[in-house]
Amino acid sequence: MGRFDGRVAVITGAARGIGFGTAQRFATEGASIAIVDLDEAAAQKRPVVSS
């Protein structure tokens, strides 16, 4: 059971860098995430893996 089970997180700037790392961490902690970035193509290419 993760800290964010059943919660939704909107991560801005999640196509790369700190935003991407944050999205990965929230996903592994159980959150459903929405990846938001100005670079739509890059945001769609980067899979976020959850455990």
Backbone as JSON Lines, residues from 0, in Angstrom:
{"i":0,"aa":"M","n":[0.84,-1.18,0.0],"ca":[0.0,0.0,0.0],"c":[0.89,1.24,0.0]}
{"i":1,"aa":"G","n":[0.69,2.1,-1.0],"ca":[1.49,3.3,-1.13],"c":[0.87,4.49,-0.41]}
{"i":2,"aa":"R","n":[1.67,5.5,-0.24],"ca":[1.2,6.71,0.45],"c":[0.1,7.43,-0.32]}
{"i":3,"aa":"F","n":[0.07,7.26,-1.65],"ca":[-0.88,8.01,-2.48],"c":[-1.92,7.12,-3.13]}
{"i":4,"aa":"D","n":[-2.16,5.94,-2.59],"ca":[-3.19,5.05,-3.13],"c":[-4.54,5.77,-3.18]}
{"i":5,"aa":"G","n":[-5.21,5.67,-4.34],"ca":[-6.53,6.28,-4.47],"c":[-6.52,7.77,-4.7]}
{"i":6,"aa":"R","n":[-5.35,8.36,-4.88],"ca":[-5.26,9.81,-5.1],"c":[-4.83,10.09,-6.53]}
{"i":7,"aa":"V","n":[-5.11,11.3,-6.98],"ca":[-4.74,11.74,-8.32],"c":[-3.77,12.9,-8.18]}
{"i":8,"aa":"A","n":[-2.68,12.86,-8.95],"ca":[-1.7,13.95,-8.95],"c":[-1.55,14.5,-10.36]}
{"i":9,"aa":"V","n":[-1.57,15.81,-10.49],"ca":[-1.3,16.47,-11.77],"c":[0.13,17.0,-11.68]}
{"i":10,"aa":"I","n":[1.01,16.47,-12.53],"ca":[2.42,16.85,-12.5],"c":[2.72,17.73,-13.7]}
{"i":11,"aa":"T","n":[3.11,18.98,-13.46],"ca":[3.45,19.87,-14.55],"c":[4.95,19.75,-14.85]}
{"i":12,"aa":"G","n":[5.3,19.92,-16.12],"ca":[6.7,19.81,-16.52],"c":[7.2,18.38,-16.42]}
{"i":13,"aa":"A","n":[6.32,17.4,-16.63],"ca":[6.66,16.0,-16.39],"c":[7.29,15.28,-17.57]}
{"i":14,"aa":"A","n":[7.59,15.98,-18.65],"ca":[8.2,15.32,-19.8],"c":[9.67,14.99,-19.56]}
{"i":15,"aa":"R","n":[10.3,15.7,-18.64],"ca":[11.72,15.45,-18.38],"c":[12.13,16.05,-17.04]}
{"i":16,"aa":"G","n":[13.3,15.73,-16.63],"ca":[13.9,16.33,-15.44],"c":[13.19,16.02,-14.14]}
{"i":17,"aa":"I","n":[13.12,17.03,-13.29],"ca":[12.53,16.87,-11.96],"c":[11.06,16.49,-12.05]}
{"i":18,"aa":"G","n":[10.34,17.07,-13.0],"ca":[8.93,16.74,-13.16],"c":[8.73,15.27,-13.51]}
{"i":19,"aa":"F","n":[9.59,14.74,-14.38],"ca":[9.5,13.33,-14.74],"c":[9.81,12.44,-13.54]}
{"i":20,"aa":"G","n":[10.84,12.79,-12.8],"ca":[11.18,12.03,-11.6],"c":[10.06,12.06,-10.57]}
{"i":21,"aa":"T","n":[9.43,13.21,-10.44],"ca":[8.31,13.34,-9.51],"c":[7.15,12.46,-9.95]}
{"i":22,"aa":"A","n":[6.85,12.46,-11.24],"ca":[5.76,11.63,-11.77],"c":[6.04,10.16,-11.51]}
{"i":23,"aa":"Q","n":[7.28,9.73,-11.73],"ca":[7.63,8.34,-11.46],"c":[7.44,7.99,-9.99]}
{"i":24,"aa":"R","n":[7.88,8.86,-9.12],"ca":[7.79,8.61,-7.68],"c":[6.34,8.52,-7.22]}
{"i":25,"aa":"F","n":[5.52,9.46,-7.68],"ca":[4.1,9.43,-7.31],"c":[3.43,8.16,-7.82]}
{"i":26,"aa":"A","n":[3.78,7.73,-9.04],"ca":[3.2,6.5,-9.59],"c":[3.6,5.28,-8.77]}
{"i":27,"aa":"T","n":[4.86,5.22,-8.37],"ca":[5.3,4.08,-7.57],"c":[4.68,4.08,-6.18]}
{"i":28,"aa":"E","n":[4.25,5.26,-5.72],"ca":[3.59,5.37,-4.42],"c":[2.08,5.16,-4.52]}
{"i":29,"aa":"G","n":[1.58,4.83,-5.73],"ca":[0.19,4.46,-5.89],"c":[-0.74,5.5,-6.48]}
{"i":30,"aa":"A","n":[-0.25,6.69,-6.8],"ca":[-1.11,7.74,-7.34],"c":[-1.42,7.48,-8.81]}
{"i":31,"aa":"S","n":[-2.61,7.89,-9.22],"ca":[-2.92,8.01,-10.64],"c":[-2.4,9.39,-11.03]}
{"i":32,"aa":"I","n":[-1.69,9.48,-12.13],"ca":[-1.07,10.76,-12.47],"c":[-1.51,11.27,-13.82]}
{"i":33,"aa":"A","n":[-1.54,12.58,-13.94],"ca":[-1.75,13.26,-15.21],"c":[-0.46,14.01,-15.5]}
{"i":34,"aa":"I","n":[0.14,13.68,-16.64],"ca":[1.4,14.32,-17.04],"c":[1.06,15.53,-17.9]}
{"i":35,"aa":"V","n":[1.54,16.7,-17.5],"ca":[1.27,17.94,-18.22],"c":[2.6,18.59,-18.55]}
{"i":36,"aa":"D","n":[2.77,18.98,-19.83],"ca":[4.0,19.64,-20.24],"c":[3.73,20.44,-21.51]}
{"i":37,"aa":"L","n":[4.45,21.53,-21.7],"ca":[4.31,22.31,-22.93],"c":[4.77,21.51,-24.14]}
{"i":38,"aa":"D","n":[5.73,20.62,-23.95],"ca":[6.23,19.76,-25.03],"c":[5.41,18.47,-25.04]}
{"i":39,"aa":"E","n":[4.25,18.54,-25.7],"ca":[3.31,17.42,-25.71],"c":[3.91,16.14,-26.27]}
{"i":40,"aa":"A","n":[4.69,16.26,-27.33],"ca":[5.3,15.08,-27.95],"c":[6.23,14.37,-26.97]}
{"i":41,"aa":"A","n":[7.03,15.13,-26.25],"ca":[7.96,14.52,-25.28],"c":[7.19,13.88,-24.13]}
{"i":42,"aa":"A","n":[6.11,14.51,-23.7],"ca":[5.32,13.96,-22.6],"c":[4.67,12.64,-22.98]}
{"i":43,"aa":"Q","n":[4.29,12.49,-24.24],"ca":[3.66,11.25,-24.69],"c":[4.68,10.13,-24.89]}
{"i":44,"aa":"K","n":[5.93,10.46,-25.14],"ca":[6.97,9.46,-25.38],"c":[7.48,8.82,-24.09]}
{"i":45,"aa":"R","n":[7.45,9.54,-22.97],"ca":[8.07,9.08,-21.73],"c":[7.09,8.25,-20.91]}
{"i":46,"aa":"P","n":[7.29,6.95,-20.88],"ca":[6.4,6.14,-20.04],"c":[6.75,6.3,-18.58]}
{"i":47,"aa":"V","n":[5.74,6.34,-17.76],"ca":[5.94,6.36,-16.31],"c":[5.56,4.97,-15.83]}
{"i":48,"aa":"V","n":[6.49,4.34,-15.17],"ca":[6.29,2.97,-14.73],"c":[5.9,2.96,-13.27]}
{"i":49,"aa":"S","n":[4.85,2.23,-12.97],"ca":[4.46,2.09,-11.57],"c":[4.68,0.65,-11.13]}
{"i":50,"aa":"S","n":[4.81,0.46,-9.85],"ca":[5.04,-0.88,-9.34],"c":[3.76,-1.55,-8.92]}
